[in-house]
Amino acid sequence: MTDRGSYDFGKLPCKEEEFRRLEEQALFFWSREKMLLSDSGLTESMRVLDIGCGQGIVADRIARELVPRGQVVGIEPDSSLRSMAEALAAQNQRLTVMPGDIYNLEQPDESFDFVYARLVFQHLKAPVEALREIHRVLKPGGIALIPDVDNGWLTLYPEPPGFSDMLRLAEKAQTSYGGDRFVGRKLAGYMGEAGFVNVATPVEVLTSARIGLDLFLKIITCFKILLLMRHNDKVEEDFFERICRFAREHNSHGWVGIFCARGVKNGGQ
Ligand SMILES: C[S@@+](CC[C@H](N)C(=O)[O-])C[C@H]1O[C@@H](n2cnc3c(N)ncnc32)[C@H](O)[C@@H]1O
């Protein structure tokens, strides 16, 4: 049984909403993410593992646009998310999708050049254990890239009433399921503990000016509301609409940092 920590898609209320949010999040960031992947050392003939690949949108793009002479394997434990990834894989011979668990990968030792796990680590109970497993499947000289959030780098101003309280409550709910909303700042240390070298964590800042206020608010709020509902915390029914109305009326701006931790497995050329 795979431990999904604080992200168990099957247990979330309003799955369709979350499905669309993940989709938009993947599509809107792709142009920037593509550069991030290339700058991190991803090259065209690499074998890539995307762990917790969700609907497979990013894995599919990596296979089509960044590794035209390589191969991408997407691992996704949730069957509903995985079925969309499998549909993409059926149309893309460089993409394979399978079930799997980040703590106990079926892949052999030293079988990948590049491992990606996007927005997965904030949900894990045992991040160092997961990184040791990633380290195991990487070839010597292979690269791990782990982009994730840190609520210390989340600002919305002017801030709608009740917004900070909601954030604090959602942080607690996420912790209660084993997740960590402040994982971004910790990733570099975890990578060191797991044996990675040349570790660095540049921060990508997403802004409401860049992606539009509505999408920004959706990305920073909707999963937290679903988590609070799953946790049986009280959330007003119109909370999201109220936040959006306030932010539009007060011309709010927002910034959120994505910590992009990168480490290398010792050895290789
Ligand atoms: C927030 S979603 C991110 C999905 C995708 N990477 C993206 O960026 O759209 C977190 C993902 O982690 C997966 N996940 C949770 N626990 C996992 C585990 N133990 N092993 C592998 N994946 C896991 C979930 O099923 C989900 O697909």
The ligand as an SDF file (V2000), in Angstrom:
LIG
                    3D

 27 29  0  0  0  0  0  0  0  0999 V2000
    0.3350   17.7690   -6.1560 C   0  0  0  0  0  0  0  0  0  0  0  0
    0.3290   16.2880   -7.0500 S   0  0  0  0  0  0  0  0  0  0  0  0
    1.5290   16.7110   -8.3130 C   0  0  0  0  0  0  0  0  0  0  0  0
    1.3290   15.9280   -9.5770 C   0  0  0  0  0  0  0  0  0  0  0  0
    2.2910   16.2900  -10.7240 C   0  0  0  0  0  0  0  0  0  0  0  0
    3.6790   16.0430  -10.3670 N   0  0  0  0  0  0  0  0  0  0  0  0
    2.0940   17.7240  -11.1110 C   0  0  0  0  0  0  0  0  0  0  0  0
    2.9710   18.5440  -10.8250 O   0  0  0  0  0  0  0  0  0  0  0  0
    1.0330   18.0260  -11.6910 O   0  0  0  0  0  0  0  0  0  0  0  0
    1.2690   15.1560   -6.0180 C   0  0  0  0  0  0  0  0  0  0  0  0
    1.4790   13.8110   -6.6800 C   0  0  0  0  0  0  0  0  0  0  0  0
    2.2870   12.9700   -5.8330 O   0  0  0  0  0  0  0  0  0  0  0  0
    1.7910   11.6380   -5.9380 C   0  0  0  0  0  0  0  0  0  0  0  0
    2.2680   10.8420   -4.7900 N   0  0  0  0  0  0  0  0  0  0  0  0
    1.8490   10.9070   -3.4920 C   0  0  0  0  0  0  0  0  0  0  0  0
    2.4850    9.9730   -2.7620 N   0  0  0  0  0  0  0  0  0  0  0  0
    3.3120    9.2940   -3.6020 C   0  0  0  0  0  0  0  0  0  0  0  0
    4.2080    8.1990   -3.4490 C   0  0  0  0  0  0  0  0  0  0  0  0
    4.4000    7.6000   -2.2550 N   0  0  0  0  0  0  0  0  0  0  0  0
    4.8880    7.7680   -4.5360 N   0  0  0  0  0  0  0  0  0  0  0  0
    4.7360    8.3560   -5.7360 C   0  0  0  0  0  0  0  0  0  0  0  0
    3.8950    9.4010   -5.9500 N   0  0  0  0  0  0  0  0  0  0  0  0
    3.1800    9.8620   -4.8930 C   0  0  0  0  0  0  0  0  0  0  0  0
    0.2890   11.8550   -5.9730 C   0  0  0  0  0  0  0  0  0  0  0  0
   -0.4390   10.7310   -6.4040 O   0  0  0  0  0  0  0  0  0  0  0  0
    0.1870   13.0510   -6.9350 C   0  0  0  0  0  0  0  0  0  0  0  0
    0.1550   12.6530   -8.2610 O   0  0  0  0  0  0  0  0  0  0  0  0
  1  2  1  0
  2  3  1  0
  2 10  1  0
  3  4  1  0
  4  5  1  0
  5  6  1  0
  5  7  1  0
  7  8  2  0
  7  9  1  0
 10 11  1  0
 11 12  1  0
 11 26  1  0
 12 13  1  0
 13 14  1  0
 13 24  1  0
 14 15  1  0
 14 23  1  0
 15 16  2  0
 16 17  1  0
 17 18  1  0
 17 23  2  0
 18 19  1  0
 18 20  2  0
 20 21  1  0
 21 22  2  0
 22 23  1  0
 24 25  1  0
 24 26  1  0
 26 27  1  0
M  CHG  2   2   1   9  -1
M  END
$$$$
